[in-house]
Each structure stands twice: as C-alpha cells, then as structure tokens.
C-alpha cells in the first residue's frame, strides 16, 4: 500500500465519525462520538454550554463534524 493510498484510507475513515451533543437520559447533556471510540468516551455535563465546549474542542482536534440533537436551544433545566 502506497503512502497516498494510506492517506486516502485515513481520510475516508475520518469521515465515518461524528460528534453528537444530546440531552442525557435523566439530567444534563452528553457529548459522544459515533461510532464509539476508546480515545473519546461518553461524557456527561450539567449544562449545554459545557457539553458544547467539550464537543468543539474535540472537533478542533479531530476535524469530525459536530451535531446537536438539542434543537436551536436546549430545554430549560428541570426543577430539583
């Protein structure tokens, strides 16, 4: 396999990943990578802003696309 073929393979694999920010099951928000990776485990955050900060940092590092499943604005926090 030539260097060019290897780089094309790596670029294609890079396109297979994406970063997702979504509401967590009970409270807060999650940042995860699809498909899952060992280097970036599922992370939980109390606020949408914290989850987006983490997702944007991963995006700057890896170059993967970022998706938010929270709509334009996250839902309001639930009363304790």
Backbone bond lengths (Angstrom), bond angles and torsions (degrees), N, CA, C in turn:
res aa  C-N    CA-C-N  psi(-1)  N-CA   C-N-CA  omega(-1)  CA-C   N-CA-C  phi
1 X - - - 1.455 - - 1.531 107.96 -
2 X 1.313 115.93 129.63 1.461 119.60 -178.43 1.533 110.19 -80.54
3 X 1.302 116.49 168.42 1.468 122.26 178.84 1.526 110.40 -62.09
4 X 1.335 117.12 -39.23 1.468 120.98 179.58 1.523 110.42 -65.09
5 X 1.339 117.28 -42.63 1.463 121.13 178.00 1.520 110.74 -62.70
6 X 1.314 116.84 -41.76 1.457 120.95 178.98 1.527 110.74 -63.76
7 X 1.314 118.34 -42.72 1.464 121.48 178.98 1.528 110.83 -64.97
8 X 1.315 117.62 -39.71 1.468 120.87 177.23 1.524 110.84 -63.96
9 X 1.342 117.51 -39.16 1.460 121.75 177.24 1.522 110.39 -63.08
10 X 1.329 117.41 -45.24 1.462 121.89 179.50 1.527 110.21 -62.75
11 X 1.331 117.92 -43.12 1.458 121.28 179.42 1.518 111.31 -63.09
12 X 1.329 117.52 -40.65 1.468 119.96 178.47 1.517 110.54 -64.94
13 X 1.323 117.99 -42.27 1.469 121.69 179.40 1.525 110.56 -64.20
14 X 1.323 117.84 -36.34 1.460 122.21 -179.91 1.532 110.02 -61.82
15 X 1.330 116.85 -35.60 1.459 120.69 -179.16 1.526 112.09 -70.42
16 X 1.329 117.92 -19.03 1.456 121.45 -178.58 1.527 113.19 -74.54
17 X 1.332 118.47 -16.00 1.453 122.05 -176.43 1.519 111.55 -97.55
18 X 1.339 116.05 153.74 1.456 121.03 172.65 1.522 109.27 -150.63
19 X 1.327 114.81 154.16 1.459 122.45 179.51 1.523 106.86 -102.26
20 X 1.332 116.87 132.72 1.460 121.26 -177.82 1.519 109.34 -126.05
21 X 1.336 115.74 132.48 1.468 121.99 171.07 1.518 105.79 -111.52
22 X 1.346 116.45 127.17 1.466 120.17 -177.66 1.521 109.90 -144.97
23 X 1.338 116.64 160.29 1.461 118.85 174.86 1.532 109.23 -64.28
24 X 1.315 115.82 141.06 1.465 120.18 177.41 1.526 109.31 -76.34
25 X 1.312 116.22 167.00 1.456 121.04 -176.32 1.525 112.22 -60.86
26 X 1.319 117.90 -46.12 1.464 119.98 -176.92 1.517 111.98 -105.11
27 X 1.305 117.90 -55.54 1.467 122.40 -179.02 1.510 109.85 -147.01
28 X 1.316 115.04 155.20 1.449 119.59 173.85 1.520 112.64 80.96
29 X 1.332 114.15 -157.37 1.460 121.46 -174.40 1.517 109.78 -139.66
30 X 1.319 115.65 155.42 1.456 122.14 179.85 1.528 110.08 -120.26
31 X 1.310 115.18 143.97 1.459 121.96 169.99 1.520 106.06 -116.53
32 X 1.327 116.40 123.98 1.450 119.90 -178.42 1.518 110.26 -140.63
33 X 1.316 114.88 162.55 1.453 122.79 178.04 1.522 107.23 -110.53
34 X 1.325 116.39 133.57 1.458 121.03 175.13 1.509 108.28 -116.36
35 X 1.312 120.23 128.73 1.457 127.56 -12.00 1.525 111.16 -66.65
36 X 1.331 117.26 158.04 1.472 120.98 -176.68 1.528 112.40 -57.48
37 X 1.321 115.32 146.12 1.461 121.18 176.70 1.525 109.17 -128.34
38 X 1.312 116.07 154.24 1.464 120.45 178.27 1.528 110.73 -74.07
39 X 1.324 117.22 -26.52 1.466 119.95 -176.69 1.522 113.07 -80.91
40 X 1.337 117.73 -20.06 1.466 121.37 179.85 1.524 109.40 -132.22
41 X 1.340 118.17 84.08 1.466 120.29 -178.76 1.535 110.99 -71.33
42 X 1.320 115.96 166.29 1.458 122.41 174.18 1.526 109.14 -57.56
43 X 1.335 117.00 133.15 1.465 121.38 -179.86 1.521 109.38 -124.20
44 X 1.340 116.38 139.03 1.461 122.98 179.61 1.523 109.71 -108.00
45 X 1.346 116.31 141.23 1.462 121.97 179.61 1.516 109.88 -136.64
46 X 1.313 115.53 152.58 1.471 120.33 179.03 1.514 112.19 -76.11
47 X 1.332 117.53 -33.64 1.464 120.05 -176.52 1.523 111.01 -121.82
48 X 1.319 114.44 157.75 1.455 121.66 177.37 1.531 110.39 -63.48
49 X 1.317 117.16 -39.50 1.464 121.54 -179.70 1.515 112.23 -61.09
50 X 1.331 117.56 -41.99 1.465 121.13 178.23 1.529 110.96 -64.44
51 X 1.328 116.38 -41.05 1.467 120.39 179.58 1.527 110.53 -65.25
52 X 1.335 117.07 -41.47 1.463 120.74 179.66 1.527 111.25 -68.15
53 X 1.332 117.72 -38.04 1.472 120.53 176.79 1.526 110.74 -58.71
54 X 1.335 116.50 -44.18 1.461 121.26 178.89 1.526 109.89 -64.53
55 X 1.327 116.82 -46.20 1.469 121.10 -178.59 1.529 110.90 -62.29
56 X 1.319 117.12 -41.31 1.466 120.37 179.61 1.526 111.58 -67.07
57 X 1.342 116.97 -34.49 1.466 120.08 176.74 1.532 110.42 -65.63
58 X 1.328 116.98 -41.91 1.464 120.25 177.28 1.528 109.83 -64.78
59 X 1.328 116.51 -40.19 1.460 120.43 179.68 1.533 111.31 -61.82
60 X 1.329 116.81 -42.28 1.469 119.83 178.28 1.529 110.97 -63.47
61 X 1.328 116.65 -37.20 1.466 121.26 -177.92 1.528 112.26 -75.40
62 X 1.328 116.65 -47.65 1.467 121.16 -171.61 1.531 114.06 -97.23
63 X 1.333 117.54 -25.67 1.458 120.27 -178.19 1.517 113.95 81.13
64 X 1.337 117.81 13.41 1.463 121.36 -179.81 1.520 110.18 -80.78
65 X 1.346 118.07 151.64 1.467 120.15 178.14 1.527 111.12 -68.72
66 X 1.328 115.61 152.34 1.461 123.09 -176.48 1.517 109.04 -115.49
67 X 1.342 116.63 130.16 1.457 123.16 178.05 1.515 109.60 -126.02
68 X 1.322 116.61 137.88 1.459 121.59 175.35 1.524 108.02 -112.91
69 X 1.311 116.94 123.40 1.454 121.95 177.81 1.522 111.06 -94.33
70 X 1.331 116.74 23.27 1.461 122.12 -177.04 1.525 112.27 -104.08
71 X 1.318 118.62 3.39 1.454 120.64 -175.28 1.514 109.81 76.16
72 X 1.337 115.95 -164.44 1.470 120.35 -179.97 1.511 111.83 -67.43
73 X 1.311 116.44 -37.93 1.457 121.11 179.66 1.513 108.83 -130.37
74 X 1.315 117.67 143.30 1.461 119.28 178.36 1.517 110.22 -70.75
75 X 1.340 117.28 157.54 1.451 119.14 177.07 1.527 110.98 -65.52
76 X 1.339 117.80 153.45 1.464 118.87 179.48 1.522 110.68 -66.04
77 X 1.337 117.50 152.72 1.480 119.43 179.16 1.511 110.60 -64.48
78 X 1.311 115.83 146.90 1.472 120.99 178.69 1.515 109.73 -79.23
79 X 1.318 115.27 148.15 1.473 119.88 177.54 1.524 108.91 -69.82
80 X 1.310 115.88 141.17 1.463 120.00 -178.07 1.505 111.84 -77.32
